Amino acid sequence: MEKTKMRRLNVNLPEPIFKQLQELASESGQTLTQVVRNGLGLADIAYKEANIGHKLAITDKRGKVLKEIALVN
């Protein structure tokens, strides 16, 4: 298995956003890095799908749309 090269990124976040990141990490039992990686993965999927006319939504178990998530381009 080939080892992925890691790159370091410094990011400046407003205090409320940083606190939100910390809360997400704490609640999910993940590191800050894992939360950021997961968020980027979700954003990647969301923007690719939006670019082909699809919508991102939260649904219940039956598929009923509870929330539609609008992306800002």
C-alpha positions as CSV (number, residue, x, y, z in Angstrom):
1,M,0.0,0.0,0.0
2,E,1.4,3.4,-1.1
3,K,1.7,6.0,1.6
4,T,-0.1,9.3,0.9
5,K,2.1,12.4,1.1
6,M,0.7,14.7,3.8
7,R,0.7,18.5,3.4
8,R,0.3,21.0,6.3
9,L,-2.2,23.8,6.0
10,N,-2.6,26.7,8.4
11,V,-6.2,28.1,8.4
12,N,-7.4,31.2,10.1
13,L,-11.0,30.8,11.5
14,P,-13.2,33.2,13.4
15,E,-13.6,32.1,17.0
16,P,-17.3,30.9,16.6
17,I,-16.3,28.7,13.6
18,F,-13.3,27.2,15.5
19,K,-15.6,26.5,18.5
20,Q,-18.0,24.8,16.2
21,L,-15.2,22.7,14.8
22,Q,-14.1,21.7,18.3
23,E,-17.7,20.8,19.3
24,L,-18.1,18.6,16.2
25,A,-14.8,16.9,16.9
26,S,-15.7,16.3,20.6
27,E,-19.3,15.0,19.8
28,S,-18.1,12.7,17.1
29,G,-14.9,11.4,18.8
30,Q,-12.8,12.6,16.0
31,T,-9.8,14.9,15.7
32,L,-10.1,18.4,14.3
33,T,-8.2,17.1,11.2
34,Q,-10.7,14.3,10.7
35,V,-13.6,16.6,10.9
36,V,-12.1,19.0,8.4
37,R,-11.3,16.1,6.0
38,N,-14.9,14.7,6.3
39,G,-16.2,18.2,5.7
40,L,-14.1,18.6,2.6
41,G,-15.2,15.2,1.3
42,L,-18.9,16.2,1.8
43,A,-18.3,19.6,0.1
44,D,-16.7,17.9,-2.8
45,I,-19.6,15.6,-3.4
46,A,-22.2,18.4,-2.8
47,Y,-20.6,20.8,-5.3
48,K,-20.1,18.1,-8.0
49,E,-23.7,17.1,-7.7
50,A,-24.9,20.7,-7.7
51,N,-22.9,21.4,-10.9
52,I,-25.0,18.7,-12.7
53,G,-28.3,20.0,-11.4
54,H,-28.8,17.7,-8.4
55,K,-29.8,18.9,-4.9
56,L,-28.5,18.1,-1.5
57,A,-31.1,17.1,1.0
58,I,-31.7,15.6,4.4
59,T,-34.4,12.9,4.3
60,D,-36.2,10.7,6.7
61,K,-36.1,6.9,6.5
62,R,-38.9,7.0,4.0
63,G,-37.2,9.4,1.7
64,K,-39.3,12.5,2.6
65,V,-37.2,15.6,2.3
66,L,-36.8,17.3,5.7
67,K,-34.3,19.9,4.7
68,E,-32.8,21.1,1.4
69,I,-29.3,22.4,1.6
70,A,-28.4,25.3,-0.6
71,L,-24.8,25.7,-1.7
72,V,-23.2,29.1,-2.3
73,N,-21.0,29.2,-5.4
